[in-house]
Amino acid sequence: MFHRAVAPATVPAQTPPAPHTASEGMTSMQHARTAGATGREPPPPLLPPPPLLPPPLPAGTTPAPDRAPGGAHPGNPRHVGVILDGNRRWAEGHGTTLEAAYARGAARVADLVSWCETEGIAVVTVWALSRDNLRRDAAAVGRILDATAVGLAGIAASGRWHIRLIGETDLLPAAPARRLRSVADRTATGSPGTLNVAVAYDGRADIAGAVRGLLRSGVTGGTAAAVRESDVERYLSTAGLPDVDLVIRTSGERRLSGFLPWQTAYAELHFTAALWPAFSFDDFTVALRSYRARRRRFGF
């Protein structure tokens, strides 16, 4: 590497101070003599004004709490959806295997639901595998599903989350699909939280399936004019749950890629550069603060 020679800095010439004149006022000694002649001390320096205080609250009111008694912020979302992206890039960047990356990512899902429980968030949806991902080689798909099943088994053992599989699980290889269903079936519907795990999921297929279910039900009597949005919602994969309030996507990608298109119609979006296996509690906290800082008008 070549370094450029730097010329020495030139010190500007200083102009000597001009001599004092009588017109410039009295010296400090003259001030002292004047004070002694008059018997008065010079006035003290002015102090800065006191800070302004907020006006008192009206009688009978209390300030809004920053945290609820259980520790959750009252402005947190009810339903958080997370697109788990960046496992392969994390493995490449850390010089490790895909198995290690997926295992770390599955452990991070367990962390996520724990953070959500602390924050009072009762519904979580994670997108572990899209239907398009099934076009990858069978070994890669198997690694994702195996890691997912192991991670979900730990969450199921806590007894705190009801696990629901959403997506076209009939497209999965038979053995991994059985493992996932076995884990989900062991969780109770009365658990405090609900964890939706999207595997082989496609958003358009979700809506199309809801329409087919609605037509098979005969609720509309075959009349298109009788179809209401609430009728379609009853047949979506997330039926009975609130819509997604906040979507988090990791790895820096800024798109939804078909993630719950119906359910995220009014969701706030948060994109982070963190790769999913490295997603931290600090990253999660930033996402929640960003959500709470937004004004959700819903068209009003």
N, C-alpha and C positions, 0 to 999 in steps of 0.2 A: 504494500500500500504506500502510495506516495503522499507526502504531506506538503502543502503549500507553505512557503515562507511567509511569515506575518511580519509586516513592518512594525517597528516599535511605535507605541502611541506617542503622539506629540503633545506635550503639556503646554496649554495655552499660557501666554504671558499674562501675569496678573498686574492689574493697574493699581498703583499705591493709592490708599485712601486720601481723599481731599482733606485739608486741614479744617478743623471746626471753626465756625464763625459765631459771632454773638447772636446772629439771627436764628440759630438752630435751637435756642432754648437753653434752660438752665441745666447745669451738670447735677449729678447726684449729690455732691457736696452742697451746692446751692439749694437743692430741695431740702436737705437736712437743716440748713440754716433758716430757711423760710418756715419750716415746720416748728423749729424751736422758737422763732420770733412770734408766731401766732399762737403757740400753745396747743396746736391741733396736730393729731396724727393723720397721715394720709389715709384715705378710705380703703377698706379691705377689698380684695378682688371679688368680683361677682361670682356666685356659685351657679352651676347649671340648674335649670328648673327641675323639679321632681318629675319622675315619669308619670305619664297619664295612666290611670287605672281604669279597667273596664267598668262600665256602669253596673250597679248591683242588680241581681236578678229580681224580678217581681216576686212579691210575697207568695209563698206557697209553691214555688217552683224549685227544681233542682237541676243541676247541669246534667247533660246526657253523658252516660258512662262511656269510657273508652273500651271497657271490657264488661261483658256480662258476668254474673257471679260464677259461672262455670269456666271462665277464662276466654270464651269466644267473643270476638268483636261483633256487635249487633249488626254491622253492615256487611258481614261476610255473605258470600253466595250460598244458596241451598244445594246446588248441583254443580259440580266441577267436572269438566271433561278434559282429558289429557291425551294428546297424540304423542306416543312414546317413540321418538325419532332420534337417530344418531348412534345406535348400538354398534354398527359396523365401523363407522368413522372413529368411535372411541377405541375399538379394538385395534384398528390400524395405527392410531396415534399413540397407543400405549404398548405396541408391539406384542399383543397377546392374542389369544384365540377368540373366535366367535362364541364358543361355549362360555368362556369367562365373561365376555361382555354381556351375553344374554342372562347369565346367572346374576351378575351385578345389577342388571336392569330389573330383573324380577325382584331382587331384594329391595330395590328402590321403590317398587310398587308397595311393598309392605311398609316402607317408611312413609310413603305418601298417604296411605289410609290412616296411619297413626297421626300424622300432622293434621289431616282433615278432622279426625275425631277430636283432637285438641281444640281446633278452631270452630267446632260446632257444625261442620259440614257433613250432612247425613247421606248424601248421594254422590257417588264418584263413578265416572265411566272412563275406562282406559282402553285405548285402541292398541292392542298387542299385535294384531295381524290382519291385514286387509285381504280382501278376496283377490286382488291383483298380486299380492305377495305369494299366492299359491303357485304362481308361474315360476318361482325360483326352484332350484333343484330340491329334490325330496329330502336330502340330508340337511340342507339349511332350514327348511320348514320344520323338520323334526326337531332340530336343536331349539328353535323358538318355542315350539309347543311343549317340549320336555321342561325347559326352564320355567315356562309359564305355569305348568302343573305343579312343579316343586314349590314355586313362590306362593301360589294360591293355597297349597296345603297348609303352609304356615299361617296364612291369614285365616283360613277356616278354623284352625285349631284354637284361635283366640276366642271364638264364639261371639265376636263383636260385629261381624259383617255377614250379611246374606249375599252370597255370590250368585250372580245371574250371568249365563253365557248368552251373548247376543251375536247374531250373524248366521251365516249358512254353515252351521257346524257339520251338516251332512256331507259337505265337500272335503272335510278333513280326513287324513288317514285314520283308519279304524282304531288302531291301538291308542294313539294320543287322544283321539276324541273321547274314548271310553274313560281315560284317566281324568280328563278335564270334567266330564259329566259326573264322575264319581266324587270328585272334590266338591263340585257345586252342590250336589245332592245332599252332602253332609251338613250343609249350613242351613240354619233355621230362618224361616221367613219373618219371625218376630225379632230378629236381631236389631240392635240400635241403628246400624248403618246398612246401606245397600251398595254393593260394588258390582257394576256391570263390566264384564270383560268382553270386549269386541274382538272376536276371532273369525276369520273369513268373512269380515263385515264389508258391506258396500252400501252406501247411503241410498242410492237410487233403488237398489234391490229391496231395501227396507221399506221404502214407500210403496213400491210395486206389490210387495207381499201384503202390506196393509190393505191395499185396494182389493186384492184377491180375497183376503179374509173377509172384508166387508161385503163383497158380492156374494160369497158363499153363505154368509149369515142370513141373507134375505131381509135385512133390516130396512133397506130402502125400497123394497118391493120392485126392484128393477127400474126404478125411476131415477134418472140422473139428477133431476132437480131436488130430490129429497136428500142428497148426500151433503152432510155437514162436516166441517173440519173436525169436530169432536168425534164423529163416527169413525173417521180415518185414524185418529189418535188412539182409539181403543184397540187397534190392531197393529200398532207399531211395536218394535222390539222393546221399547221402554214404556209400554202402556202402564198407567197407574202411577208414574213418577213425574215429578216436576220437570219442566224444560230446563235445558242447560243454561246456567247463568254466566259461566266463565269457561272459556276454552283456553288451554295452555298448550302450545306446541313448542317442543324443544328442537335444538340443532340449527336454529336460524332460518328454517323454512317458513315462508309467510303465505300459507294457503291451508285450506281445510281438507282438500283432497277427497271430498265426499264423506266426511265425518259427521254423522247425525244431521243431515241437512234440514230436516223438518224441525228437530228439537233445538237447533242452534239459531233459529231465525232471529232472535233478539239477544243472542249471547254477546258478551263482551269478549274480545280476542286479545290474547297476550302471547307474544312471540319472544322467545329467549334463545340466545346463542348457545346456552349450555347443552351439551349432549346428554341424552337421557341417563346413562349410567352415572354421570357426574352431577345430575340435578340435585341441588341441596335445599336444606330448609330455608336458607337465605334467599335462594331463587324463588321458592314458593312464597315466602313472605313478600317479596317485591311484587309478585303477581297479584296477591291479595290487596296490597296497598294500592296498586294501580287500579284494580277493580273498584275499590271503595272510593277512589278519587273521582270516578266518573259519575255523571248524572244520567240515569237511565230514564228516558222520557217515554218510550214505547209509542212514539208517534204523536204525543201531546205537545 
